[in-house]
């Protein structure tokens, strides 16, 4: 094994964590892969023998790359992020999941949290993700954001308050989640409006992202309130027959795929037996780029 092969092998040992960092930073699977690839290219231009802690070095590099990408994204965006945006979901077959192992899965971060992270400033997001999620010391993060460790600590603290104040509580038990999602499917397929209503928390929020070309359409909006959400869900109940339970970012969700063609991915936030949030990605362009596993009925 030559030096390049050995370095590639060492890099692959850290790829999972690097991808998890980048996904939390960017909310985009494609951009996360680009960030990880850029870290590999930068490693190739560096004397690896001089790196004492390769994992820490790579995490810092990915963080810096993601920060640059977020800042570039912010600079390009003419309008502020609207309330229909849903980050890329991670979809896995529910039947192949070990519930205990899933808790430890590096990519298991809920869409609700990713939505909140989208509201943070790039430096705040970096400080929160690296410190609170990956225990990177503030001294290391400070070098990336070009601030003092004390100022970096304040960035993370400010982000933490916003995340805690905006992220809904959720039941972590997959079995209880499955019961609620199955009941939702049954009510949708049966056209039972009252049953749908009973499954929804009074302050439930529905966020549907059908893509930039249909912003403002009925299938691309954010609405709040049990009756309003139930009415929106009823509009598409005829598609429920094509929906199948899957795992979406570590929680029970749905993929709707008529004739095997993915039409939407739905993630739920469930607490105390009721749905407090629905996050639907129905953007055909983004769905086409995702690795969606649609199990048989």
Backbone bond lengths (Angstrom), bond angles and torsions (degrees), N, CA, C in turn:
res aa  C-N    CA-C-N  psi(-1)  N-CA   C-N-CA  omega(-1)  CA-C   N-CA-C  phi
1 X - - - 1.465 - - 1.528 109.32 -
2 X 1.351 116.71 123.78 1.455 119.62 -178.98 1.524 110.82 -83.23
3 X 1.338 115.82 178.86 1.457 120.06 -174.76 1.517 113.36 -63.38
4 X 1.344 116.88 -38.79 1.460 120.19 -179.36 1.519 110.85 -66.16
5 X 1.318 116.39 -41.99 1.467 120.66 179.16 1.523 111.14 -64.76
6 X 1.330 116.68 -39.55 1.463 120.76 179.14 1.526 110.15 -65.62
7 X 1.330 115.95 -41.53 1.463 119.79 179.50 1.525 110.20 -65.44
8 X 1.344 116.93 -40.61 1.462 120.68 178.25 1.526 111.04 -62.60
9 X 1.312 115.85 -38.65 1.469 120.03 178.34 1.522 110.97 -64.86
10 X 1.312 116.38 -41.87 1.472 119.98 177.78 1.530 110.64 -65.72
11 X 1.320 116.30 -38.28 1.462 120.16 179.02 1.524 110.64 -63.45
12 X 1.336 116.99 -43.22 1.459 120.89 -177.89 1.523 111.37 -61.53
13 X 1.319 117.80 -27.66 1.465 120.88 177.68 1.533 111.33 -62.83
14 X 1.310 116.55 -24.55 1.464 121.09 -176.46 1.530 112.54 -106.70
15 X 1.326 118.24 -3.56 1.468 120.60 -173.54 1.528 112.26 -58.33
16 X 1.334 117.89 -41.82 1.460 120.79 -177.94 1.523 112.31 -58.22
17 X 1.351 115.86 -46.90 1.464 118.16 179.86 1.523 111.34 -69.34
18 X 1.320 117.04 -38.55 1.461 119.87 179.72 1.531 110.60 -62.70
19 X 1.310 116.49 -40.44 1.460 120.65 178.57 1.526 110.24 -65.86
20 X 1.337 116.46 -39.33 1.466 119.77 178.83 1.523 111.08 -64.63
21 X 1.326 117.42 -41.69 1.463 121.20 177.20 1.525 110.04 -60.83
22 X 1.328 116.09 -49.29 1.461 120.53 -176.13 1.530 111.44 -65.33
23 X 1.318 117.68 -38.16 1.466 120.52 179.88 1.524 110.97 -65.27
24 X 1.329 116.74 -41.97 1.464 119.78 177.52 1.521 111.33 -66.53
25 X 1.306 116.65 -33.40 1.457 120.29 179.85 1.528 112.13 -73.65
26 X 1.339 117.42 -35.66 1.458 120.55 -168.92 1.524 114.46 -112.06
27 X 1.330 118.03 -23.38 1.454 120.83 -178.31 1.516 113.69 66.37
28 X 1.332 116.61 13.10 1.463 122.53 -178.63 1.520 108.20 -130.46
29 X 1.325 117.05 124.89 1.459 120.33 -179.34 1.526 111.68 -67.64
30 X 1.317 116.78 -40.48 1.466 120.15 -179.81 1.526 110.86 -65.94
31 X 1.328 117.04 -44.74 1.459 120.08 179.28 1.524 110.97 -67.12
32 X 1.329 116.78 -34.40 1.460 119.83 177.50 1.525 110.50 -62.57
33 X 1.317 116.70 -42.55 1.469 120.15 177.82 1.521 110.59 -64.41
34 X 1.324 117.06 -38.11 1.471 120.38 177.72 1.526 110.71 -62.64
35 X 1.328 116.44 -40.81 1.464 120.51 -179.33 1.523 110.94 -65.54
36 X 1.324 116.33 -41.20 1.465 120.18 178.85 1.524 110.06 -65.84
37 X 1.323 116.90 -40.94 1.462 120.04 178.48 1.525 110.99 -63.74
38 X 1.330 117.33 -38.67 1.463 120.70 177.75 1.523 110.65 -63.27
39 X 1.341 116.90 -36.81 1.466 120.07 177.35 1.519 110.45 -63.11
40 X 1.320 117.41 -39.73 1.461 121.09 177.57 1.533 110.70 -63.72
41 X 1.324 116.65 -41.93 1.466 119.63 179.40 1.526 111.02 -64.18
42 X 1.320 116.60 -40.54 1.466 119.60 179.12 1.526 111.17 -68.13
43 X 1.325 115.98 -34.02 1.466 118.88 176.64 1.525 110.50 -63.80
44 X 1.342 115.12 -37.76 1.460 119.16 179.71 1.518 113.27 -66.14
45 X 1.341 115.96 -20.98 1.467 119.35 179.31 1.529 111.83 -96.89
46 X 1.325 115.92 9.40 1.462 121.75 -175.97 1.523 109.71 -119.02
47 X 1.308 116.51 149.91 1.465 121.27 173.70 1.527 108.09 -76.78
48 X 1.338 116.16 96.56 1.463 121.15 -174.70 1.527 112.07 -62.96
49 X 1.299 117.32 -25.54 1.467 119.70 -179.67 1.521 111.93 -65.39
50 X 1.332 116.18 -20.60 1.458 120.30 179.71 1.534 112.74 -87.44
51 X 1.329 116.80 -4.50 1.470 121.03 -178.45 1.523 109.19 -91.70
52 X 1.324 116.30 115.11 1.463 119.90 -177.67 1.520 112.66 -77.46
53 X 1.309 117.00 -38.22 1.464 122.11 -178.15 1.519 107.72 -123.80
54 X 1.333 116.73 92.32 1.455 120.43 -173.77 1.528 111.44 -63.55
55 X 1.324 117.14 -42.36 1.456 119.90 -179.53 1.516 111.94 -60.69
56 X 1.322 116.52 -44.71 1.453 120.43 178.96 1.509 111.68 -66.00
57 X 1.319 116.48 -39.88 1.467 121.05 179.46 1.524 110.55 -63.16
58 X 1.330 116.54 -45.77 1.455 120.68 -178.95 1.525 111.68 -65.98
59 X 1.335 116.81 -39.41 1.462 120.40 178.58 1.522 110.18 -61.99
60 X 1.328 116.09 -41.65 1.458 120.35 178.63 1.523 111.19 -64.49
61 X 1.328 116.44 -41.50 1.468 120.38 179.11 1.522 110.99 -64.15
62 X 1.330 117.27 -45.59 1.462 120.51 178.64 1.526 110.07 -61.60
63 X 1.333 116.67 -40.53 1.457 120.03 177.38 1.515 111.73 -59.76
64 X 1.326 116.59 -43.60 1.467 120.65 -179.90 1.531 110.67 -66.04
65 X 1.330 116.90 -41.85 1.466 120.71 178.57 1.531 110.36 -62.18
66 X 1.335 116.11 -45.10 1.463 120.14 -179.43 1.528 111.57 -64.76
67 X 1.328 116.45 -38.22 1.464 119.86 178.23 1.521 110.23 -61.55
68 X 1.320 116.95 -43.35 1.465 120.76 177.60 1.528 110.82 -62.63
69 X 1.327 116.96 -40.28 1.457 120.91 -179.85 1.532 111.28 -66.40
70 X 1.333 116.81 -40.41 1.461 120.62 178.22 1.526 110.94 -65.10
71 X 1.322 116.02 -42.79 1.460 119.39 179.70 1.525 110.81 -64.93
72 X 1.324 117.20 -39.40 1.456 120.73 177.70 1.519 110.81 -66.09
73 X 1.337 116.32 -39.64 1.462 121.28 178.21 1.526 110.41 -62.20
74 X 1.335 116.43 -43.31 1.459 121.61 179.95 1.520 111.21 -64.63
75 X 1.340 116.07 -39.86 1.463 120.36 -179.21 1.522 111.54 -67.79
76 X 1.339 117.37 -33.84 1.466 120.81 -178.59 1.514 112.31 -77.42
77 X 1.328 116.52 -27.91 1.458 119.97 -173.72 1.528 110.75 -73.31
78 X 1.313 116.41 119.70 1.461 120.94 -179.70 1.522 111.52 -76.96
79 X 1.334 116.23 -35.73 1.458 121.31 -178.95 1.520 109.40 -113.11
80 X 1.326 118.15 152.59 1.451 119.98 176.87 1.517 111.30 -64.55
81 X 1.341 116.00 156.72 1.453 120.73 178.36 1.521 109.66 -57.55
82 X 1.348 116.79 124.97 1.457 118.49 -178.22 1.523 110.36 -85.24
83 X 1.340 114.37 174.11 1.451 118.82 -172.87 1.522 113.39 -88.12
84 X 1.339 116.79 17.27 1.458 119.38 174.51 1.530 111.98 -103.22
85 X 1.320 118.20 -10.34 1.459 120.20 -173.06 1.529 111.45 -66.21
86 X 1.335 115.76 132.96 1.461 123.08 174.67 1.531 107.26 -125.41
87 X 1.343 118.49 124.16 1.465 120.60 179.82 1.533 111.57 -64.14
88 X 1.323 115.71 166.15 1.462 120.69 177.70 1.526 110.47 -59.94
89 X 1.330 117.84 128.42 1.465 119.59 176.58 1.523 111.49 -87.28
90 X 1.322 115.17 153.68 1.461 122.22 172.56 1.523 107.06 -104.38
91 X 1.318 116.79 117.18 1.462 121.61 -173.21 1.521 110.36 -113.82
92 X 1.332 115.48 132.39 1.462 121.80 175.87 1.520 109.23 -136.44
93 X 1.344 117.24 151.28 1.467 119.14 175.48 1.524 110.59 -61.73
94 X 1.296 116.75 132.19 1.463 120.91 -179.46 1.514 111.57 -65.95
95 X 1.315 117.07 -32.85 1.464 120.99 -175.81 1.521 113.00 -69.43
96 X 1.328 117.67 -16.74 1.457 120.93 -176.38 1.522 112.86 -102.53
97 X 1.328 116.58 13.86 1.457 120.18 -173.25 1.519 111.29 -104.64
98 X 1.297 116.08 132.54 1.458 122.58 169.92 1.529 105.87 -92.29
99 X 1.341 119.04 112.09 1.471 120.70 -175.17 1.522 113.56 -54.10
100 X 1.327 118.24 -37.55 1.456 119.69 -179.30 1.522 111.19 -70.52
101 X 1.328 116.06 -39.31 1.464 119.15 179.42 1.516 110.88 -70.08
102 X 1.332 117.53 -32.24 1.460 120.69 -176.93 1.520 112.17 -63.24
103 X 1.329 116.65 -30.41 1.459 119.91 178.86 1.520 110.50 -60.82
104 X 1.324 115.88 -29.98 1.458 120.76 -177.41 1.525 112.79 -93.18
105 X 1.334 117.32 -4.02 1.458 121.26 -177.34 1.523 110.61 -61.36
106 X 1.327 115.71 128.83 1.465 120.43 -173.02 1.521 112.81 -60.96
107 X 1.332 116.70 -31.97 1.457 119.34 -174.70 1.520 113.38 -92.37
108 X 1.329 118.29 3.81 1.461 120.62 -175.67 1.523 111.01 -79.61
109 X 1.298 115.27 80.30 1.459 121.93 173.21 1.515 106.43 -126.14
110 X 1.320 116.97 126.16 1.448 120.84 -172.15 1.513 113.76 -65.06
111 X 1.335 115.64 152.30 1.456 120.05 177.47 1.520 111.26 -63.37
112 X 1.348 117.11 -32.05 1.465 119.36 179.11 1.522 110.86 -60.24
113 X 1.338 116.77 -41.70 1.458 120.19 177.79 1.518 111.32 -67.74
114 X 1.321 117.29 -41.27 1.463 120.03 179.16 1.527 111.38 -62.58
115 X 1.326 116.84 -35.64 1.466 120.50 176.98 1.523 109.92 -61.68
116 X 1.340 116.63 -43.24 1.465 120.31 178.95 1.524 110.48 -65.56
117 X 1.324 117.03 -41.09 1.466 120.21 179.97 1.523 111.40 -60.57
118 X 1.332 117.28 -29.33 1.467 120.62 178.14 1.526 112.33 -63.91
119 X 1.335 117.04 -21.22 1.469 120.31 -177.65 1.524 112.17 -85.97
120 X 1.328 118.14 -8.48 1.459 121.51 -177.71 1.520 110.87 -83.28
121 X 1.314 115.07 152.78 1.460 119.57 170.81 1.533 108.71 -67.32
122 X 1.348 118.13 151.62 1.470 120.09 -176.54 1.527 114.24 -51.47
123 X 1.335 118.44 -46.24 1.470 120.29 -178.51 1.524 111.12 -67.53
124 X 1.334 117.74 -35.71 1.461 121.20 176.87 1.528 110.11 -64.12
125 X 1.299 115.27 -44.51 1.469 119.61 -179.16 1.520 110.55 -62.49
126 X 1.319 116.34 -43.51 1.458 120.15 179.29 1.522 110.89 -60.84
127 X 1.330 116.97 -48.71 1.457 120.61 -177.65 1.526 111.08 -61.79
128 X 1.328 116.67 -42.30 1.464 120.37 -179.37 1.526 111.35 -67.77
129 X 1.318 117.15 -48.49 1.463 120.66 -177.33 1.525 110.97 -62.94
130 X 1.325 117.33 -49.97 1.461 119.35 -175.85 1.524 112.16 -68.38
131 X 1.336 117.10 -41.90 1.471 117.98 -176.94 1.522 112.57 -81.98
132 X 1.331 117.36 -52.82 1.465 119.63 -172.92 1.518 112.98 -76.16
133 X 1.314 117.98 -28.69 1.461 120.17 -177.64 1.519 113.56 -100.16
134 X 1.342 116.78 -27.14 1.462 119.25 -175.62 1.523 113.70 -127.72
135 X 1.321 116.82 8.75 1.468 122.78 172.57 1.523 113.18 56.04
136 X 1.324 117.48 33.80 1.467 120.56 175.00 1.523 107.76 -76.62
137 X 1.331 118.10 131.69 1.472 120.49 -178.54 1.527 112.33 -61.41
138 X 1.331 115.32 148.51 1.463 119.74 -179.65 1.521 111.94 -62.07
139 X 1.319 117.92 -31.53 1.461 120.05 178.03 1.526 111.14 -59.40
140 X 1.337 116.43 -40.10 1.467 120.39 179.99 1.528 110.88 -71.40
141 X 1.330 116.44 -39.96 1.469 120.14 -179.75 1.523 110.28 -67.79
142 X 1.329 116.49 -36.82 1.459 121.08 -179.05 1.526 111.45 -58.19
143 X 1.333 115.86 -36.43 1.463 119.03 179.68 1.523 111.73 -66.58
144 X 1.337 117.09 -29.16 1.460 120.79 -179.59 1.528 110.53 -76.28
145 X 1.330 116.91 -45.16 1.476 120.35 -175.96 1.525 112.03 -87.66
146 X 1.329 116.53 -2.77 1.467 123.10 177.88 1.525 111.56 59.02
147 X 1.333 115.21 49.01 1.457 122.36 176.05 1.527 107.81 -135.00
148 X 1.307 116.13 170.64 1.451 119.83 176.36 1.522 109.65 -72.74
149 X 1.330 117.87 157.37 1.468 119.63 175.41 1.528 112.61 -55.91
150 X 1.334 117.15 -37.41 1.466 119.91 179.21 1.526 110.81 -64.66
151 X 1.320 116.40 -43.66 1.467 120.05 179.10 1.525 110.64 -66.76
152 X 1.318 116.95 -35.46 1.463 121.41 178.07 1.517 110.83 -66.64
153 X 1.320 115.54 -38.79 1.462 120.11 176.57 1.534 110.36 -61.05
154 X 1.325 116.11 -38.12 1.455 120.02 178.39 1.529 111.49 -67.15
155 X 1.328 116.60 -36.73 1.464 120.03 175.95 1.529 110.76 -58.40
156 X 1.340 115.37 -48.16 1.458 119.95 -179.24 1.520 111.38 -64.79
157 X 1.337 116.45 -39.53 1.455 120.57 -179.47 1.520 110.88 -64.56
158 X 1.332 116.50 -42.17 1.464 120.60 179.34 1.530 110.29 -64.60
159 X 1.331 116.30 -42.64 1.456 120.33 178.30 1.523 110.82 -64.51
160 X 1.327 116.53 -40.99 1.468 120.97 -178.95 1.525 111.14 -60.36
161 X 1.315 116.67 -42.21 1.467 120.20 179.48 1.522 110.59 -63.21
162 X 1.311 116.93 -41.71 1.459 119.84 -179.63 1.529 111.24 -67.69
163 X 1.317 116.39 -39.79 1.463 120.21 179.61 1.522 110.51 -65.91
164 X 1.320 116.62 -46.63 1.455 120.24 -178.72 1.517 111.88 -65.21
165 X 1.320 116.56 -32.95 1.453 119.51 -179.09 1.518 113.94 -78.63
166 X 1.332 116.63 -19.51 1.468 119.46 -173.93 1.526 114.26 -113.46
167 X 1.320 118.15 -16.13 1.457 120.59 -177.48 1.521 110.22 -85.80
168 X 1.320 118.31 121.11 1.465 120.42 -178.16 1.525 112.46 -71.02
169 X 1.333 115.70 148.62 1.460 120.50 175.11 1.529 108.82 -66.38
170 X 1.328 116.30 150.36 1.459 119.79 -177.11 1.517 110.61 -144.61
171 X 1.317 115.58 145.85 1.462 122.50 175.76 1.525 108.24 -78.44
172 X 1.336 119.13 121.91 1.459 120.30 -177.19 1.526 113.91 -82.98
173 X 1.333 118.39 -7.20 1.460 121.47 -174.84 1.531 110.94 -78.95
174 X 1.344 116.19 117.07 1.459 120.14 -177.05 1.521 112.29 -64.95
175 X 1.333 116.84 -32.78 1.456 119.89 179.96 1.522 111.70 -64.55
176 X 1.316 116.99 -44.51 1.465 120.24 178.98 1.528 110.67 -69.26
177 X 1.342 116.47 -36.80 1.460 119.15 175.50 1.531 110.56 -60.11
178 X 1.332 115.81 -43.70 1.472 120.36 -177.82 1.529 110.76 -62.61
179 X 1.321 117.79 -38.84 1.458 120.80 178.52 1.531 111.16 -59.30
180 X 1.324 115.93 -44.64 1.465 119.87 -178.47 1.528 110.86 -68.84
181 X 1.331 116.95 -43.04 1.467 120.09 -179.54 1.529 110.45 -65.68
182 X 1.335 117.40 -40.47 1.462 120.20 176.92 1.531 110.90 -62.06
183 X 1.337 116.26 -41.13 1.470 119.94 178.01 1.526 110.53 -64.49
184 X 1.322 117.02 -38.63 1.465 121.86 177.37 1.527 110.45 -62.50
185 X 1.322 116.43 -44.52 1.461 120.35 178.69 1.527 111.36 -62.50
186 X 1.335 115.38 -44.49 1.459 119.32 -179.14 1.524 111.19 -62.23
187 X 1.326 116.93 -42.45 1.462 120.67 179.47 1.525 110.78 -66.39
188 X 1.345 116.69 -39.19 1.465 120.36 179.58 1.523 110.82 -66.16
189 X 1.331 116.15 -45.30 1.461 119.48 -179.06 1.523 111.54 -67.30
190 X 1.318 116.59 -30.42 1.453 120.10 179.67 1.513 114.24 -88.86
191 X 1.328 116.79 -2.19 1.456 120.16 -178.85 1.520 112.88 62.82
192 X 1.334 115.86 32.46 1.465 121.31 -176.32 1.527 109.75 -93.79
193 X 1.322 115.84 92.68 1.467 120.74 -175.73 1.521 111.64 -62.09
194 X 1.320 117.80 -42.56 1.462 120.55 -177.83 1.523 111.41 -65.22
195 X 1.324 116.99 -35.18 1.470 120.15 177.26 1.522 110.68 -67.78
196 X 1.341 116.54 -39.56 1.467 119.79 175.20 1.520 110.06 -60.46
197 X 1.304 115.69 -46.16 1.459 121.34 -178.19 1.524 111.30 -60.20
198 X 1.325 116.95 -39.92 1.459 121.10 -177.89 1.523 112.38 -67.41
199 X 1.325 117.04 -23.92 1.466 120.76 -179.40 1.522 112.66 -83.77
200 X 1.321 117.82 -10.30 1.453 122.17 -174.12 1.523 111.99 -100.34
201 X 1.327 115.46 136.66 1.465 120.57 172.16 1.535 108.05 -67.90
202 X 1.330 118.22 146.78 1.476 119.70 -178.90 1.523 113.89 -54.34
203 X 1.343 117.43 -32.49 1.468 120.83 -177.96 1.527 112.50 -103.50
204 X 1.323 117.79 23.52 1.462 121.51 -178.47 1.526 110.66 -56.77
205 X 1.337 115.02 145.09 1.464 120.78 175.91 1.511 109.63 -118.55
206 X 1.323 116.45 134.25 1.455 123.45 173.93 1.520 108.37 -110.95
207 X 1.317 115.88 124.87 1.466 121.79 177.80 1.522 106.70 -120.95
208 X 1.340 116.24 116.09 1.465 121.69 -177.83 1.514 109.96 -119.93
209 X 1.325 116.56 125.06 1.457 123.05 -177.48 1.519 108.75 -116.67
210 X 1.329 116.00 104.86 1.459 120.96 179.55 1.522 112.17 -102.43
211 X 1.338 117.12 7.49 1.446 120.24 176.27 1.511 113.84 105.98
212 X 1.311 115.21 160.84 1.460 121.30 -173.86 1.524 112.90 -64.10
213 X 1.320 118.07 -28.56 1.460 120.45 -175.47 1.523 112.80 -74.55
214 X 1.335 116.80 -15.61 1.472 118.73 -178.21 1.519 110.94 -124.73
215 X 1.323 118.09 25.69 1.459 120.84 176.02 1.526 109.56 -54.54
216 X 1.318 115.49 133.09 1.452 120.83 179.17 1.511 114.24 90.38
217 X 1.352 117.36 -8.86 1.458 119.33 177.71 1.521 109.76 -76.79
218 X 1.331 115.83 170.64 1.470 119.89 -176.36 1.509 112.26 -62.57
219 X 1.339 116.95 -25.55 1.455 119.61 -177.98 1.526 111.59 -94.25
220 X 1.320 118.72 5.99 1.451 121.15 -179.31 1.519 109.04 -136.85
221 X 1.329 115.71 88.41 1.449 118.59 -176.41 1.519 109.92 -162.88
222 X 1.323 115.19 168.62 1.459 122.13 171.62 1.521 107.05 -119.93
223 X 1.325 115.91 127.71 1.460 120.88 179.83 1.521 108.17 -132.62
224 X 1.316 115.82 156.65 1.456 121.14 -177.18 1.533 109.66 -133.87
225 X 1.346 114.48 147.35 1.458 120.39 178.29 1.521 110.89 108.33
226 X 1.333 116.58 135.81 1.460 121.21 -172.65 1.530 112.69 -58.38
227 X 1.322 117.46 -48.46 1.459 118.96 -176.20 1.530 111.41 -66.06
228 X 1.323 117.09 -41.42 1.468 120.00 179.75 1.514 111.14 -64.72
229 X 1.325 116.63 -42.83 1.470 120.33 179.33 1.523 110.04 -65.89
230 X 1.324 117.89 -42.32 1.463 120.73 178.88 1.526 110.80 -62.05
231 X 1.317 116.77 -38.15 1.462 120.23 177.74 1.527 110.97 -64.99
232 X 1.340 116.25 -41.63 1.463 119.72 177.39 1.521 110.79 -63.39
233 X 1.336 116.66 -43.90 1.459 120.94 -179.70 1.523 110.75 -63.11
234 X 1.326 117.44 -37.11 1.461 121.57 -178.92 1.525 111.95 -63.47
235 X 1.349 115.71 -29.16 1.463 119.77 -179.66 1.525 111.67 -62.34
236 X 1.336 116.64 -25.55 1.459 120.57 -175.86 1.531 111.92 -117.73
237 X 1.339 116.29 19.69 1.467 120.05 -177.23 1.527 112.17 -63.97
238 X 1.341 116.48 -24.65 1.466 118.60 179.65 1.529 112.24 -66.74
239 X 1.326 116.74 -16.41 1.465 120.35 178.59 1.520 112.66 -90.09
240 X 1.333 116.97 -7.89 1.465 120.52 -174.77 1.520 112.23 -63.00
241 X 1.315 117.57 -25.94 1.457 120.35 179.31 1.529 111.27 -63.38
242 X 1.333 116.56 -22.51 1.468 121.19 -179.31 1.525 112.86 -94.58
243 X 1.332 117.21 0.66 1.471 121.14 -176.73 1.520 110.64 -87.38
244 X 1.325 116.06 140.75 1.454 122.33 179.65 1.528 109.41 -132.86
245 X 1.332 117.05 137.54 1.476 119.36 177.19 1.525 111.49 -65.68
246 X 1.307 115.20 136.92 1.461 123.44 175.94 1.529 107.30 -141.97
247 X 1.289 115.56 178.11 1.456 120.39 172.33 1.522 108.28 -99.08
248 X 1.327 117.18 122.43 1.465 122.65 179.30 1.519 107.89 -117.29
249 X 1.320 116.00 109.71 1.465 121.64 -179.43 1.528 111.89 52.06
250 X 1.306 116.07 43.70 1.449 120.84 173.86 1.505 115.77 85.53
251 X 1.337 118.75 -0.68 1.457 121.55 177.91 1.531 109.67 -127.66
252 X 1.321 116.76 161.61 1.455 120.78 -177.50 1.532 109.74 -72.06
253 X 1.314 115.60 127.45 1.457 121.51 179.07 1.512 109.95 -141.39
254 X 1.321 116.55 -160.25 1.462 121.73 -175.91 1.524 111.02 -137.17
255 X 1.325 115.50 144.77 1.455 122.34 164.08 1.516 107.03 -116.02
256 X 1.318 116.22 127.09 1.459 121.53 177.40 1.520 107.65 -105.25
257 X 1.350 115.81 119.98 1.461 119.63 -172.11 1.525 110.96 -142.85
258 X 1.326 118.50 84.03 1.463 120.17 174.89 1.529 110.95 -60.73
259 X 1.326 115.83 128.73 1.458 122.30 -179.45 1.532 111.57 53.80
260 X 1.338 115.52 31.92 1.456 120.09 176.37 1.504 115.36 79.53
261 X 1.354 117.43 2.72 1.462 120.70 179.84 1.526 109.27 -99.58
262 X 1.342 118.84 112.39 1.472 120.95 -176.09 1.523 112.39 -57.52
263 X 1.324 115.07 125.75 1.454 121.74 178.81 1.523 111.41 -105.65
264 X 1.335 116.15 -31.48 1.463 119.70 179.30 1.517 110.12 -163.93
265 X 1.333 114.16 157.25 1.467 122.80 170.37 1.517 106.59 -122.76
266 X 1.335 116.22 131.45 1.455 121.11 -178.57 1.518 110.30 -121.15
267 X 1.319 115.78 127.92 1.465 121.85 172.57 1.520 108.08 -109.33
268 X 1.319 116.01 146.06 1.459 121.88 -179.99 1.522 110.23 -118.71
269 X 1.324 116.57 145.25 1.458 121.76 163.15 1.517 106.08 -107.66
270 X 1.334 116.49 123.65 1.461 122.27 -173.80 1.519 109.17 -125.28
271 X 1.312 116.26 131.56 1.463 121.62 177.90 1.526 108.63 -143.98
272 X 1.339 115.80 133.97 1.472 121.49 178.39 1.522 111.97 53.80
273 X 1.348 115.58 37.24 1.450 119.68 174.46 1.510 115.93 79.31
274 X 1.317 117.41 5.45 1.460 119.96 178.80 1.529 110.62 -129.93
275 X 1.315 114.31 155.52 1.461 121.15 -177.14 1.523 109.18 -86.13
276 X 1.332 115.61 122.12 1.462 120.02 178.92 1.524 112.37 -103.02
277 X 1.334 117.13 -15.04 1.458 120.20 179.32 1.514 111.31 -156.94
278 X 1.323 116.10 141.22 1.457 122.93 172.27 1.520 107.78 -126.00
279 X 1.333 115.26 133.52 1.463 121.45 -178.78 1.524 106.85 -126.92
280 X 1.331 115.78 113.19 1.458 121.14 -173.34 1.523 110.12 -116.97
281 X 1.328 116.51 124.03 1.456 121.19 171.73 1.521 107.44 -103.93
282 X 1.339 115.87 117.62 1.464 121.55 -179.91 1.527 110.97 -128.71
283 X 1.312 116.30 19.44 1.467 121.80 178.26 1.528 108.24 -75.97
284 X 1.337 119.51 110.57 1.465 120.66 -175.15 1.522 113.77 -60.27
285 X 1.321 117.18 -35.32 1.463 119.59 -179.31 1.534 110.97 -65.79
286 X 1.334 116.47 -44.94 1.459 119.27 -179.43 1.521 111.82 -72.58
287 X 1.329 117.44 -36.67 1.468 120.37 177.41 1.525 110.79 -61.08
288 X 1.330 116.37 -37.01 1.467 120.51 -178.66 1.517 111.82 -65.32
289 X 1.333 116.68 -24.13 1.465 120.04 -178.49 1.530 112.88 -90.47
290 X 1.339 116.87 -8.50 1.453 120.16 -177.02 1.523 111.30 -89.85
291 X 1.327 115.01 153.64 1.460 121.64 175.32 1.526 106.28 -91.10
292 X 1.336 116.54 92.41 1.459 121.45 -176.30 1.522 109.69 -101.68
293 X 1.312 114.89 128.78 1.449 120.74 178.17 1.516 107.86 -104.30
294 X 1.315 117.01 114.47 1.462 121.44 -177.95 1.521 108.78 -109.54
295 X 1.344 118.26 106.03 1.460 120.07 -178.91 1.521 111.86 -71.59
296 X 1.307 114.53 160.60 1.457 119.39 175.98 1.517 110.21 -71.02
297 X 1.331 115.86 157.71 1.462 120.38 179.16 1.518 110.86 -65.45
